Amino acid sequence: MLQLLFDLRGSQLVITEGAVCSAAAHKEHGDKFVKLLLSQRRDEIRVTERMLDFAVSNSKKNNDILTMLIGQLDAAVNIGERTVASIAQKCNVQVVALLLDQQGDHIRITELVAKAAAGNVLHGEEVMALLLKRRGAEIVITEEIFITAARRANGHKLLGLLLKERGHEIVITHDIVKAAAGNSHGEHSLALLVRERGGEIVVTEDIVKAAARHNDEHALAFILDTWGDGIIITEEIVKIAAGDNVLHGYEVVKFLLKERGGEIRITEEVVKAAIKSCHRKENVLELLLDQRGHEIVVTEEILSFAATNTDGQREKAVAILLERRGNEITITEKLIKEAMGSLGGHKVLAVLLERRNEIAITEELMIAAVSNGIYGMENVSVLLEKRGKEVIITEEVLEAAGKGFRGGRVVSLILKWLGEEKAKLFEQHRPHNP
């Protein structure tokens, strides 16, 4: 289409800065659009910093587009620190090298730029090596730069480069080790730091927590192998692994129970943390019940947390507890109300009603069901389906239903369920526009 415009009205087209910016930002064809604009109007297009910013933001085509634009860049154009930092963080080493070639001493390699390069997920090692080689005298390797490198996946490669080239400038601080322990390949980064600067490292509980929160069991295995009895596995560490480690919590807790089970107490707080993991096929809650079930008392507090917490699959957590420890559990009206009052609580309600029948469906319970602003209709549907024979509809229930969000639809659902004859008793509640 753009080529057709040039063919039909080329002499009348004015290529503005905005037009080039829009072309550069186009995810699918930005490279083709910019190439066409330059081929048609190269002499008219003055590349600006704003154009480079739009090109950098194009996550699919930024390297190709920037190569074309930087090649057209006048050395006198001022490119600000933030734009240089964005290029260092998001682009490959060829683009960064071209920018240095084109702009020369007009480009300053500040701490912000060096830190951005350290955070370059795909090309950080190559970009940093280039900057150190070409402009090393300008770069001060700070703790922040080391921390940024240590946080990256595969950060050990960049850490190795920094230690080799400029290691004498940096002290390996607690925060650097914590960042290394917390990246997804923490054992490699920690092994490198221990090998190169082990004498400076003191492992604290915060460092172990970082490994437990973000890593699989290998980082913790390295920590325990290296520092041994100096590491105490606290309740907080187990809670973090069980509840906050989304990808590897099961493996980490299983490892900790195997290696240090004797010092780990399965407290109510640990069980509540494990409940958050129930969205996974292999979850920490079942692991704890299997291996340390004799220590776990399913309290009202635990069951309430399972029914109402906003992480994980609440209905699955409740189902596990009922299946494994149902004989210890009493389903109270308070619990039913808590479940119905929470976001998506109708799913938990269905599990509770399917597994247990000791709760009477009272008027008060029905009012609580219809009063859930978002899920009132779903709550009522579950109650009518699972325990319809016990449900009694009163004026108060319909009045409460009519006041809620989607109230007209909830009332209509109840009246339809009652049937034509019984519904006549409550005709005054029928909505005009349900």
Secondary structure, DSSP 8 states (H G I E B T S, - for coil): -HHHHHHHHGGG----HHHHHHHHH-TTTHHHHHHHHHHHHTTT----HHHHHHHHT-TTTHHHHHHHHHHT--TTS---HHHHHHHHHHS-HHHHHHHHHHHGGGS---HHHHHHHHT-TTTHHHHHHHHHHHHGGG----HHHHHHHHHSTTHHHHHHHHHHHHGGG----HHHHHHHHHSTTHHHHHHHHHHHHGGG----HHHHHHHHHHS-HHHHHHHHHHHGGG----HHHHHHHHHT-TTTHHHHHHHHHHHHGGG----HHHHHHHHTTTTSSS-HHHHHHHHHGGG----HHHHHHHHH-SSS-HHHHHHHHHHHHGGG----HHHHHHHHTSTTHHHHHHHHHHH---S---HHHHHHHHT-TTTHHHHHHHHHHHHGGG----HHHHHHHHHSTTHHHHHHHHHHHH-HHHHGGGGGG--S--
